[in-house]
Amino acid sequence: MEPEALLSDWGALDGGHGRFLRTRCHAINEGGQGPLEKLSVADCAKRWPQIKFDDVSWSIYEPDSGYLAARRACEAVLNAFLKEGGEYRQAQATPGPVAANRMQGITLTSGEILNADSYVFACGPWLGRVFSFLAPHITPTRQEVFFFGTAAGDLRFTEAQLPVWIDNGKHLFYGIPGNHWRGFKIADDTRGPVIDPTTMERQISAEGLAAARSYLRLRFPALADAPLAESRVCQYENSTDQNFILDHHPEAENVWIVGGGSGHGFKHGPALGEIVSDAVLGLKPPPRELSLGRLLKKSPI
Ligand SMILES: Cc1cc2nc3c(=O)[nH]c(=O)nc-3n(C[C@H](O)[C@H](O)[C@H](O)COP(=O)(O)OP(=O)(O)OC[C@H]3O[C@@H](n4cnc5c(N)ncnc54)[C@H](O)[C@@H]3O)c2cc1C
């Protein structure tokens, strides 16, 4: 079904979240990623009796949808890189001095200086620490993630019987059903408090857990008292307009700045990676909409 036909009766929800879904549906459609189905609440309740659909008007279902296993994906990329002869090191890098529009090396924690033709800084929420002129344009926010346990053998909340879901409600809660022996994941996409990603405590808050439980009571009542099996506190690296950044450092043409995923950077990684490699190798300039200029023009460095 065409996205416009799907969304034509979105009505009162045609605000921020409505636009978000509209864009998603267009992207799915343009990417030729398989069918989208519009389901009535009655259809939904029949397919997924473990969800309570109170106050829901209808839903969009993408039968071919799924989730990405981030840790395994990163490991696969690293192994492929090593196999091709790449060298991987874990160290903190400090940008070196800039002269004649070029950075003269970077310094590692050990004191070692590395020299290269080009340098790519993809430091996520730390970009504003590494380059202070970026601090006003990258805002790290605290995000909490909860994994709830289910009774042994209860498959209703695992990927066997439940798709990945997003609730287009007042708060944008989303979740991934239990998989790979992990619990039922839920999180609120609402931007949390602004934090320092280096020093932030990684303990969930009592309020966050209460909000997650209250949400479970609303939509997944059988899990309302499920034990919290695991939790994560991480950070979104929000750019001012929530779009990616890929550009030269304004004062060093051999330095590239990549980031601004704004909570959606992982799934775009392979596509953005190709754009970054084309830009660094001088094969194709990066898209203008990812330029630093769009963010910097209001506050010149
Ligand atoms: C709760 C949560 C849910 C999310 N859900 C999704 C989702 O469903 N889909 C999606 O696509 N994305 C999601 N994201 C966003 C995604 O995780 C990020 O957009 C993505 O990780 C950004 O990748 P990155 O490589 O730019 O930065 P990061 O993954 O933050 O990596 C930056 C790296 O740079 C390193 N670094 C920083 N400073 C230095 C330095 N000076 N020297 C050396 N190394 C340095 C850091 O240690 C870090 O390893 C989510 C994020 C959170 C927090």
Ligand as a Chemical Component Dictionary entry (heavy atoms), coordinates in Angstrom:
data_LIG
# 
_chem_comp.id                   LIG 
_chem_comp.type                 NON-POLYMER 
_chem_comp.pdbx_formal_charge   0 
_chem_comp.three_letter_code    LIG 
# 
loop_
_chem_comp_atom.comp_id 
_chem_comp_atom.atom_id 
_chem_comp_atom.alt_atom_id 
_chem_comp_atom.type_symbol 
_chem_comp_atom.charge 
_chem_comp_atom.model_Cartn_x 
_chem_comp_atom.model_Cartn_y 
_chem_comp_atom.model_Cartn_z 
_chem_comp_atom.pdbx_ordinal 
LIG C1  C1  C 0 19.278 3.997  23.895 1  
LIG C2  C2  C 0 19.764 4.151  22.492 2  
LIG C3  C3  C 0 19.038 3.565  21.482 3  
LIG C4  C4  C 0 19.443 3.706  20.162 4  
LIG N1  N1  N 0 18.702 3.094  19.199 5  
LIG C5  C5  C 0 19.084 3.199  17.915 6  
LIG C6  C6  C 0 18.321 2.561  16.899 7  
LIG O1  O1  O 0 17.300 1.903  17.152 8  
LIG N2  N2  N 0 18.735 2.704  15.629 9  
LIG C7  C7  C 0 19.845 3.414  15.293 10 
LIG O2  O2  O 0 20.159 3.498  14.113 11 
LIG N3  N3  N 0 20.584 4.045  16.240 12 
LIG C8  C8  C 0 20.223 3.956  17.535 13 
LIG N4  N4  N 0 20.945 4.604  18.510 14 
LIG C9  C9  C 0 21.997 5.563  18.103 15 
LIG C10 C10 C 0 23.302 4.934  17.758 16 
LIG O3  O3  O 0 23.740 4.108  18.814 17 
LIG C11 C11 C 0 24.310 6.079  17.504 18 
LIG O4  O4  O 0 23.768 7.014  16.575 19 
LIG C12 C12 C 0 25.614 5.504  16.965 20 
LIG O5  O5  O 0 26.203 4.651  17.903 21 
LIG C13 C13 C 0 26.567 6.650  16.635 22 
LIG O6  O6  O 0 27.731 6.064  16.130 23 
LIG P1  P1  P 0 29.070 6.861  16.107 24 
LIG O7  O7  O 0 30.088 5.886  15.600 25 
LIG O8  O8  O 0 28.890 8.168  15.393 26 
LIG O9  O9  O 0 29.381 7.251  17.621 27 
LIG P2  P2  P 0 29.581 6.313  18.885 28 
LIG O10 O10 O 0 28.928 4.980  18.706 29 
LIG O11 O11 O 0 29.183 7.136  20.073 30 
LIG O12 O12 O 0 31.137 6.053  18.911 31 
LIG C14 C14 C 0 32.049 7.099  19.183 32 
LIG C15 C15 C 0 33.328 6.461  19.637 33 
LIG O13 O13 O 0 34.344 7.455  19.689 34 
LIG C16 C16 C 0 35.151 7.190  20.815 35 
LIG N5  N5  N 0 35.872 8.422  21.180 36 
LIG C17 C17 C 0 35.356 9.584  21.652 37 
LIG N6  N6  N 0 36.326 10.496 21.848 38 
LIG C18 C18 C 0 37.499 9.908  21.465 39 
LIG C19 C19 C 0 38.850 10.318 21.433 40 
LIG N7  N7  N 0 39.238 11.555 21.814 41 
LIG N8  N8  N 0 39.797 9.437  21.009 42 
LIG C20 C20 C 0 39.437 8.194  20.600 43 
LIG N9  N9  N 0 38.166 7.738  20.606 44 
LIG C21 C21 C 0 37.213 8.586  21.036 45 
LIG C22 C22 C 0 34.175 6.726  21.890 46 
LIG O14 O14 O 0 34.838 6.004  22.891 47 
LIG C23 C23 C 0 33.242 5.850  21.045 48 
LIG O15 O15 O 0 33.694 4.524  20.992 49 
LIG C24 C24 C 0 20.590 4.476  19.844 50 
LIG C25 C25 C 0 21.339 5.065  20.868 51 
LIG C26 C26 C 0 20.923 4.902  22.190 52 
LIG C27 C27 C 0 21.715 5.562  23.265 53 
# 
loop_
_chem_comp_bond.comp_id 
_chem_comp_bond.atom_id_1 
_chem_comp_bond.atom_id_2 
_chem_comp_bond.value_order 
_chem_comp_bond.pdbx_ordinal 
LIG C1  C2  SING 1  
LIG C2  C3  SING 2  
LIG C2  C26 DOUB 3  
LIG C3  C4  DOUB 4  
LIG C4  N1  SING 5  
LIG C4  C24 SING 6  
LIG N1  C5  DOUB 7  
LIG C5  C6  SING 8  
LIG C5  C8  SING 9  
LIG C6  O1  DOUB 10 
LIG C6  N2  SING 11 
LIG N2  C7  SING 12 
LIG C7  O2  DOUB 13 
LIG C7  N3  SING 14 
LIG N3  C8  DOUB 15 
LIG C8  N4  SING 16 
LIG N4  C9  SING 17 
LIG N4  C24 SING 18 
LIG C9  C10 SING 19 
LIG C10 O3  SING 20 
LIG C10 C11 SING 21 
LIG C11 O4  SING 22 
LIG C11 C12 SING 23 
LIG C12 O5  SING 24 
LIG C12 C13 SING 25 
LIG C13 O6  SING 26 
LIG O6  P1  SING 27 
LIG P1  O7  DOUB 28 
LIG P1  O8  SING 29 
LIG P1  O9  SING 30 
LIG O9  P2  SING 31 
LIG P2  O10 DOUB 32 
LIG P2  O11 SING 33 
LIG P2  O12 SING 34 
LIG O12 C14 SING 35 
LIG C14 C15 SING 36 
LIG C15 O13 SING 37 
LIG C15 C23 SING 38 
LIG O13 C16 SING 39 
LIG C16 N5  SING 40 
LIG C16 C22 SING 41 
LIG N5  C17 SING 42 
LIG N5  C21 SING 43 
LIG C17 N6  DOUB 44 
LIG N6  C18 SING 45 
LIG C18 C19 SING 46 
LIG C18 C21 DOUB 47 
LIG C19 N7  SING 48 
LIG C19 N8  DOUB 49 
LIG N8  C20 SING 50 
LIG C20 N9  DOUB 51 
LIG N9  C21 SING 52 
LIG C22 O14 SING 53 
LIG C22 C23 SING 54 
LIG C23 O15 SING 55 
LIG C24 C25 DOUB 56 
LIG C25 C26 SING 57 
LIG C26 C27 SING 58 
# 
